Amino acid sequence: MRGLHDRAFVVAGATDTDMLSDFQNAIALSIENGGTLETFRKDFDGIVAKYGWQYKGEPGFRSRVMFETNIRTSYMAGRLKQMRDPAVIAARPFWEYRHAMLRVPKNPRTLHVKWNGLCLAHDDPWWDTHFPPNGWFCTCGVRTLSLADLKKRGKDGPDRAPEDLMVPAQDPVTRQLVERPQGIGFGWDYQPGHLWEQGLVPSALLDEGGPSLDNPRMAVSIDQPEPIANLVANAKPFAAKPLEDGLQPEDYVRGFLRPFGADIGQAVLFEDATGTKIPISDQLFRDRSGNLKVMKHDRATITPLLAEALRDPDEIWLGVANKTDPVDDSKQDLVVDRRYIRADPKNGLLIVFEIGDRLWQAITAYNTTTKKGAPDLGALDRRRGGKLLFKRQKR
């Protein structure tokens, strides 16, 4: 959402990084060589066929959304960088909103038309959320002005920024009710290129959230989790039941796989609560040598509950984690991971995936329940950090 598009190339519904790279290269070549939507559509069809991608919407519409959104935001990111050049600001410190600067839309947005000709100082906070494009297929733009330009328009100084009327909107991922400025499409209330212009650090999430000094396991803190006790107090009872003791390791693994329609040696792609596809397979319970490790962490009998935790989590977190090198434990690497959390008074469950070369790859699953029969809430709470992608609505 918003400025995170400055950090990474994103296509809604696409999680295969090789496919994303092909799309990104196709659009980059269009920018470099002056390609058109029609030439990109040929690349689009070839990439879709190559990976067998199942997407929503008609091919013509989907390719246009992808092409125009990336071209337009890339252009405006470059425009923002030019306009912020110190020499340009010194000579032309005012910015004018221009409706339909690229082309006249078939259905003009009322407020975008109203903002046409609005002249504000370059550092007016209004631009933080209203720098175009301000929605899908928005063709508005911005031009720089000098004080002499303002006087030619009969102005002694910049206009006063309009008062924002905030309107309710539902976050499509978390389903939570949020607010957005009227006239701005959901997620478009940012300046394309702003985060990129501020410079990059080794981890974009580190730059966004800052170091989390009180949690050595998690290297970033963006969203603040609610108290873990609240999570337990509002817990949804597990529908799944534990398996009996004394079964074979393969039986316990199947207790996890079967709710997804998977089996040992037969993986499936599962779409989680955020719409992200992750692979479900017995690899979640194998060590680096390929041996089953399902009997570790007191999780053998509760594999059906782990499956339910992944299918119906309380929370999903995305973050940057400190991971110890398996060969040299004195070294640590930063990895991007997803954590699925489910807790009740008797269980504290955690499933971890890391981003791999092509898709998310299963890492491990934990049962934080202590020998006294209660979840170790501290251990679970330490993994609740980074960016909160999903939270179950309270009953």
C-alpha positions in Angstrom: 0.0 0.0 0.0 0.9 3.6 -0.6 4.7 4.3 -0.6 5.6 0.7 -0.3 5.2 0.6 -4.1 8.4 2.7 -4.1 10.2 -0.2 -2.5 9.1 -3.1 -4.6 7.4 -4.0 -7.9 4.0 -5.4 -7.0 1.3 -7.0 -9.1 -1.9 -7.8 -7.2 -2.5 -11.5 -6.9 1.0 -12.5 -8.2 3.4 -14.1 -5.8 5.9 -15.9 -8.1 9.0 -13.7 -8.0 10.2 -14.9 -11.4 6.9 -13.9 -13.0 7.0 -10.5 -11.2 10.5 -10.0 -12.6 9.3 -10.7 -16.1 6.5 -8.2 -15.7 8.9 -5.6 -14.2 11.4 -6.1 -17.1 8.6 -5.8 -19.7 7.4 -2.5 -18.2 11.0 -1.2 -17.8 11.7 -1.9 -21.4 8.5 -0.1 -22.3 9.7 3.0 -20.4 13.2 2.8 -21.9 12.1 2.2 -25.5 8.9 4.2 -25.5 6.6 1.1 -25.8 2.9 1.3 -25.9 0.1 -0.5 -24.1 -0.4 -2.7 -27.2 3.2 -3.8 -27.2 3.0 -4.5 -23.5 -0.1 -6.6 -24.0 1.9 -9.0 -26.2 4.4 -9.4 -23.4 1.6 -9.7 -20.9 0.0 -12.6 -22.8 3.3 -14.4 -23.1 4.2 -14.1 -19.4 0.7 -15.2 -18.4 0.9 -18.3 -20.6 4.5 -19.1 -19.4 3.5 -19.2 -15.8 -0.1 -20.3 -16.1 -1.2 -17.3 -14.0 -4.9 -17.3 -13.0 -5.8 -13.6 -12.5 -9.1 -11.7 -11.9 -10.6 -9.5 -14.6 -10.4 -9.4 -18.4 -7.0 -9.5 -20.1 -7.4 -6.1 -21.7 -8.4 -4.4 -18.5 -5.8 -6.2 -16.3 -3.0 -5.4 -18.6 -4.1 -1.7 -18.9 -4.2 -1.4 -15.1 -0.7 -2.9 -14.7 0.8 -0.9 -17.5 -0.7 2.5 -16.9 -0.4 2.4 -13.1 3.3 1.6 -13.3 4.1 4.0 -16.1 2.1 6.9 -14.5 3.5 6.4 -11.0 7.1 6.0 -12.3 6.7 9.3 -14.3 5.3 11.2 -11.4 8.1 9.8 -9.1 10.6 11.3 -11.6 8.6 14.5 -11.8 8.6 14.8 -8.0 12.4 14.4 -7.9 12.8 17.2 -10.5 10.4 19.5 -8.7 12.3 19.1 -5.4 15.6 20.0 -6.9 16.9 22.9 -4.7 17.5 25.1 -7.8 13.9 24.5 -9.0 12.4 25.2 -5.6 14.4 28.4 -5.3 13.1 29.7 -8.7 9.7 28.0 -8.7 8.6 27.3 -5.1 4.8 26.9 -5.8 3.0 23.9 -7.2 -0.2 24.0 -9.2 -2.6 21.0 -9.4 -3.7 20.3 -13.0 -6.7 18.2 -13.8 -6.4 15.9 -16.8 -2.8 17.0 -17.5 -2.2 13.7 -19.5 -5.6 13.3 -21.1 -9.2 14.2 -20.4 -10.9 11.2 -18.7 -14.3 9.9 -19.8 -15.6 10.3 -16.3 -13.8 13.1 -14.6 -13.7 13.0 -10.8 -15.6 15.9 -9.3 -13.0 16.9 -6.8 -10.1 16.5 -9.2 -11.8 19.0 -11.4 -12.4 21.3 -8.5 -8.7 21.2 -7.5 -7.6 22.2 -11.0 -5.6 25.5 -10.8 -5.1 25.2 -7.0 -1.7 26.8 -6.2 0.1 25.8 -3.0 3.6 26.0 -1.6 5.8 23.0 -2.5 6.0 21.9 1.1 2.3 22.3 2.0 1.2 19.2 3.9 -1.7 18.8 1.4 0.7 17.4 -1.2 1.6 14.6 1.2 -1.7 12.9 0.4 -2.9 14.7 -2.8 0.1 14.5 -5.1 -1.2 12.8 -8.3 -2.1 10.3 -9.5 -4.9 10.1 -7.0 -6.6 6.9 -8.1 -6.7 4.3 -10.8 -6.3 5.8 -14.3 -6.0 9.3 -12.8 -4.4 11.6 -15.4 -3.9 14.7 -13.1 -0.5 16.3 -12.8 1.4 19.1 -11.2 3.4 22.1 -12.6 5.8 24.4 -10.8 5.3 28.1 -10.6 7.3 31.2 -9.7 6.0 34.2 -7.7 5.7 36.1 -11.0 3.5 33.2 -12.3 1.2 33.6 -9.3 0.9 37.4 -9.8 -0.1 36.8 -13.5 -3.0 34.8 -12.1 -4.0 37.6 -9.9 -2.6 36.0 -6.7 -0.3 37.7 -4.2 0.6 34.3 -2.7 -0.4 30.7 -2.6 -3.9 29.5 -2.1 -5.2 28.0 1.1 -5.3 24.2 1.1 -8.8 22.7 1.0 -10.0 21.2 4.2 -10.0 17.4 3.9 -13.2 15.6 4.4 -12.4 12.1 5.6 -14.6 9.3 4.4 -14.8 5.7 5.7 -13.4 2.8 3.7 -12.8 -0.8 4.4 -9.3 -2.2 4.1 -9.6 -5.0 1.6 -7.1 -7.2 3.5 -7.8 -6.6 7.2 -11.5 -5.7 6.6 -11.1 -3.0 9.2 -12.8 0.3 8.8 -10.3 3.1 8.0 -10.5 6.6 6.7 -9.2 8.2 3.5 -9.4 11.7 2.1 -12.4 12.3 -0.1 -11.5 12.3 -3.8 -8.5 10.1 -3.2 -8.7 6.4 -4.2 -8.0 3.9 -1.4 -4.2 3.5 -1.0 -3.4 6.5 -3.3 -3.0 9.0 -0.5 0.8 9.3 -0.9 3.5 10.9 -3.1 4.8 8.4 -5.7 8.6 8.2 -5.4 8.8 10.0 -2.0 10.2 7.0 -0.1 12.5 6.1 -2.9 13.8 9.7 -3.0 14.6 9.6 0.7 17.2 6.9 0.0 17.3 3.2 0.7 18.8 1.2 3.5 19.6 -2.5 3.3 16.1 -3.4 4.4 13.1 -1.4 3.3 11.1 -2.5 6.3 14.0 -1.4 8.6 13.7 2.0 6.9 9.9 2.1 7.4 9.8 1.0 11.0 13.1 1.7 12.6 15.0 -0.8 14.7 13.1 -2.6 17.4 15.7 -2.4 20.2 13.6 -4.1 22.8 13.1 -7.3 20.7 16.4 -8.8 19.5 14.5 -11.5 17.5 12.6 -9.0 15.3 14.6 -6.4 13.5 11.7 -4.0 12.7 8.6 -2.6 14.4 6.0 -0.9 12.3 2.6 -1.7 13.9 2.2 -2.0 17.7 0.5 -5.3 18.7 -2.3 -5.2 21.2 -1.6 -6.8 24.5 -1.3 -10.6 24.1 -3.7 -11.0 27.0 -6.4 -9.3 24.9 -5.8 -11.8 22.1 -6.3 -14.7 24.4 -9.4 -13.1 26.1 -11.1 -12.8 22.7 -9.9 -16.2 21.5 -12.0 -18.3 19.1 -12.2 -21.9 20.4 -10.4 -24.4 18.3 -12.8 -26.7 16.3 -10.0 -29.2 15.6 -9.1 -31.9 18.1 -5.6 -33.2 19.0 -4.5 -36.6 17.8 -3.8 -39.4 20.2 -0.4 -40.3 21.4 1.6 -43.3 20.0 1.0 -42.7 16.3 3.6 -42.8 13.6 5.3 -39.5 12.5 3.6 -39.7 9.1 0.2 -39.9 10.8 0.8 -36.6 12.6 2.0 -34.9 9.5 -1.1 -36.0 7.6 -3.1 -34.6 10.5 -1.8 -31.2 9.3 -2.0 -31.8 5.6 -5.4 -33.3 5.1 -7.5 -30.2 6.0 -5.8 -28.5 3.0 -6.3 -31.5 0.7 -2.6 -32.2 0.7 -0.7 -35.4 1.6 2.9 -36.5 2.1 4.7 -35.9 -1.3 1.6 -34.0 -2.6 1.8 -30.3 -2.0 -1.0 -27.7 -2.6 -1.1 -23.9 -2.8 -3.3 -22.4 -0.1 -4.6 -18.9 -0.2 -4.5 -17.3 3.2 -6.7 -14.7 4.8 -4.8 -11.9 3.0 -5.1 -13.5 -0.4 -1.4 -14.6 -0.5 -0.7 -18.1 -1.8 1.6 -20.3 0.2 2.7 -23.9 -0.3 1.4 -26.5 2.0 3.5 -29.7 2.2 5.3 -32.0 4.5 8.4 -29.8 4.2 7.1 -27.9 7.1 7.9 -30.9 9.3 11.3 -31.9 7.8 14.8 -30.9 8.8 17.6 -29.9 6.4 18.4 -33.6 5.8 14.8 -34.3 4.8 14.0 -36.3 8.0 10.6 -35.7 9.6 10.9 -33.5 12.7 7.2 -33.5 13.6 7.9 -35.0 17.1 9.8 -31.8 18.2 8.4 -28.8 20.0 5.5 -30.8 21.5 3.5 -30.4 18.3 2.9 -34.0 17.1 -0.5 -34.4 18.6 -1.7 -30.9 17.8 -1.0 -30.8 14.1 -4.7 -30.5 13.3 -4.8 -27.4 15.5 -1.7 -26.0 13.6 -3.6 -26.5 10.4 -6.6 -24.6 11.8 -4.2 -21.8 13.0 -3.0 -21.4 9.4 -6.4 -21.6 7.9 -8.1 -19.3 10.5 -5.4 -17.2 12.3 -5.9 -14.6 14.9 -3.1 -12.5 13.3 -0.7 -12.5 10.3 2.5 -10.6 10.7 5.1 -9.7 8.0 8.5 -8.6 9.2 12.2 -8.7 9.1 13.7 -11.3 11.5 17.2 -11.8 12.7 18.1 -15.4 11.8 21.2 -17.2 13.0 23.4 -18.7 10.3 23.0 -22.5 10.5 26.7 -23.0 9.9 28.2 -20.1 11.9 26.0 -19.2 14.9 28.0 -16.0 15.5 26.5 -14.6 12.3 23.0 -13.4 11.7 21.1 -12.6 8.5 18.0 -10.5 8.0 15.1 -12.5 6.4 11.6 -11.5 5.5 9.0 -13.8 7.1 5.3 -14.3 7.6 4.0 -15.4 11.0 0.6 -16.9 11.6 -0.5 -16.7 15.2 -3.4 -18.3 17.0 -3.9 -18.5 20.8 -6.4 -19.5 23.4 -6.1 -20.2 27.1 -4.7 -23.7 26.4 -2.7 -23.2 23.2 -0.2 -20.8 21.7 0.5 -21.7 18.1 2.9 -20.1 15.6 3.6 -21.1 11.9 6.5 -19.3 10.1 7.2 -18.9 6.4 10.1 -17.1 4.7 10.3 -15.7 1.3 12.2 -17.9 -1.1 13.4 -17.6 -4.7 9.9 -18.2 -6.1 7.3 -18.4 -3.4 7.0 -18.4 0.4 8.7 -21.5 1.8 7.6 -23.3 5.0 10.1 -23.0 7.9 8.5 -24.3 11.0 5.6 -24.5 13.4 5.6 -24.1 17.1 3.5 -25.0 20.1 4.4 -22.6 22.9 2.3 -24.4 25.5 4.3 -25.1 28.7 4.3 -28.3 30.7 1.8 -26.7 33.1 -0.7 -26.7 30.2 -0.9 -23.0 29.4 0.6 -21.1 26.5 3.9 -19.3 27.0 2.5 -15.9 26.1 5.9 -14.2 26.3 7.4 -16.5 23.7 4.4 -16.0 21.4 4.4 -12.2 21.9 8.0 -11.9 20.9 7.0 -13.0 17.4 4.3 -10.4 17.0 6.2 -7.6 15.3 6.7 -5.9 12.0 3.7 -5.1 9.8 0.3 -6.5 10.9 -1.3 -7.8 7.7 -4.4 -9.4 9.1 -6.3 -9.4 12.4 -9.4 -11.3 13.1 -12.4 -9.1 13.9 -13.5 -9.3 17.5 -16.6 -11.4 18.1 
